[in-house]
């Protein structure tokens, strides 16, 4: 019998699955490889509906075959509140769709293989605020001592991946460096070379689309989000602590149309937002970045690029209402290969708690330092403090710590911090809503649901008042 039917939720039974490990391909092939068809074998049933799925030897799948299911026939489903343990690379095949339900935990548990999560088809992660989905590592590595341990590769999408949704998903402790055995290298994805650190999430199909919302990316040793094609919305996320010795929080190349808004970016190695048209894919990248909060970004990068927002290679960027707080630089451009002349870089808000920060926020086009006519900028240390509801500025801020080697690095992120603006904050006014973003009126349809980018606000940063 070829099809196995999922039980209706009302049965309140638990299902334990034993699955065949998802294997990689013949290493003798150069670019194209075959992989084993995923099989499903329900073994036994009992009365508890929340049994975890544990697969120490590889992958875990169940297949939706019932026409009454809420998922398409033959979709791969990882059910609610399950645990999936991967000791090898996992691959969602071309033209297949993987649905991950709320509360699922995917543990990458092999520090030799350092698994990668390859999406050649479609991926739909439906977490909730109360029950998010987590891509993580073994519990003993989930701490500051192993912050950039590079224990797995990241979520890497292929050239035929059409749709991805990440909603209430945590992606942490990734950034493994590729080897000849890495699935992304075997499929010639990402940078197609060995020795490259893999981002937390990568998408490359210029004709595809994805939405990342309400997610947390943290402690990934390379870029958190690295995009080389497609239409996208990245909104209402926390992007925390990335880059062992390089890497940006959100990095866009050519072939992209995007709305990036209401994100809190903390402690990015290089730039909070790196915006480029590098790669010469169609269309020219045109990106709206508005109402984002960037804190303590760029300090670890001793070179010219590290700061808050970096523009280069004819990217068409529109930057509105962003709040930069103790970042190494204000917005900068590559003076040898600058952004499209149509780009808009104002109004934005720049706060510095130190005199060094104030100096480095000043506009100087000869050095690529950009400050717009409507920007609000600290005139002295501590001037124009936006007054976050709960955030104490450390007493040894060094925006150049990567080059001074002072050791005065940003404090570890705390979940108790609140980046809403206090009543009376000077950052509550001065922004603009007078622009038309890509996906405000007509959104992106992912798996039959339309997602729209949220309206801009007149305050600066990701959050207004509580």
C-alpha positions, 0 to 999 in steps of 0.5 A, a space after each residue: 500500500 503506497 499511502 498512509 493516512 494521518 489520523 484526525 486530530 480528534 483521535 487524541 492518539 500519539 504516533 511514533 514514526 520510524 523513518 529512513 534517513 535522508 541520504 546524500 547523493 553519489 559524490 562522483 557527480 559534479 553538480 546534480 545528485 540523486 537522493 533516496 525517496 523519503 519513506 514513512 512507517 507508522 509503528 504503533 499508537 497510544 492515547 497521548 497526542 503529543 509524543 515527540 518524534 526522535 530520529 537519532 539516525 537522520 530525518 523524520 517525516 510523515 506524509 499527508 495523503 488524506 484529501 481531507 487534511 489541511 495540507 496538500 496531498 503528499 506534503 511532508 509534515 512534522 507535527 506539533 510539539 515534536 522533536 526532530 534530531 538530525 545527525 546528517 544533512 536534511 533535504 526537502 526535495 524539489 517540488 516537495 513541501 515540508 510543513 513544520 507545526 508549532 512547538 517543533 524542535 529541530 536539533 542538529 546533533 552531530 558536531 562532525 557532520 555539522 548538518 545543513 538543512 537544505 530546502 530544494 522545494 518549499 518550507 512552511 514553518 507555522 510557529 506561534 508566539 506561545 509555541 515557537 519552532 526552534 532550530 537549535 543544537 544539543 542542549 549542552 552547547 546552548 550557552 554563551 561559551 559556545 555562542 559561535 560554535 558553528 554546530 550546524 550549517 543553516 537553512 539553505 534554499 535551492 534555486 527551485 525553491 519557490 516559497 518559504 514561510 518562517 513565522 515564530 521560528 528561532 534559528 540559533 548556533 549555526 554558521 558551520 563552514 562548508 566542506 566537500 561533504 556539505 550538502 550546500 557544496 554538493 548542490 552548488 548552493 550559497 557560495 559554491 566553495 568549501 571553507 565558507 561559513 553558512 548563514 542562518 537563512 539563505 534564499 536564492 531563487 529570483 522568481 521565488 518569494 519568502 516571508 520571515 516574521 516574528 522570528 529570532 535569529 541569534 548566535 549564528 557565526 556568519 550572516 544571519 540572513 543572506 539573500 541573493 534573489 526573490 521577493 520578500 518581507 522580513 518584519 517584526 524579528 529579533 536578530 541578535 549577536 552574529 559573526 565570529 570574524 565577519 558577517 552581517 545581520 541582514 544581507 541582500 544582493 541582486 535580484 531582490 524586491 524586499 520590505 524590511 521593517 520593525 526588526 531589532 538588530 543587536 550586536 551585528 559583527 559588521 553591518 545591521 543591514 548590508 544592501 547591494 546589487 552585487 551579482 547582476 541578477 534581474 531585477 535590480 535590487 530595490 529594498 525598503 528598510 524602515 522602522 528598524 532598531 539597530 543597537 551596538 552594530 559594527 564594533 567587531 569589524 575593524 575595516 571600513 564596512 562595519 557599522 549600521 547600514 552599508 550601501 554598494 553596487 547600484 542597489 536602490 535603497 530607501 531608508 526611512 525611520 530607522 534608529 541607530 544606537 551606539 553603532 560604529 558608523 552612520 549609513 555608509 556607501 562604497 565610494 568606489 561603487 556606490 548605490 543607485 542615485 535614486 536611493 533615499 537615506 533620510 529621515 533616520 535617527 542616530 544616537 551616540 553615547 560617546 564622543 567617538 560615536 558622535 564623531 563617526 556619525 558625522 557626514 563625510 561623502 569623501 569617506 562614504 559617510 552619509 547623513 541626510 538632511 532630515 536625519 536626527 543625530 547626536 550633537 554630543 555624547 548622550 544627546 538625543 537619547 531615545 530613552 528605551 523603556 528598559 535598556 541600560 547603556 554600559 559604562 564602557 561603550 567602545 564602538 571601535 572595540 574590534 580595532 582598539 582591542 579594548 575588550 569593551 564589547 557589548 553586553 550580552 543580550 537580555 530578554 528583559 530589555 524593552 526597546 519601546 520608546 518611553 513617553 516624551 522620547 525625542 524619537 517618537 516624532 520626525 519619521 515619515 509615512 510618505 512612501 509606497 513600499 512593495 508589498 503594502 497594498 498587494 502582498 506576497 501569497 505564500 501557501 495560499 495566504 497573503 502576507 503584507 508588509 506593515 504600515 510605516 510609523 512616524 516614530 523612529 525604530 521598531 517600537 513606539 510606546 507600550 
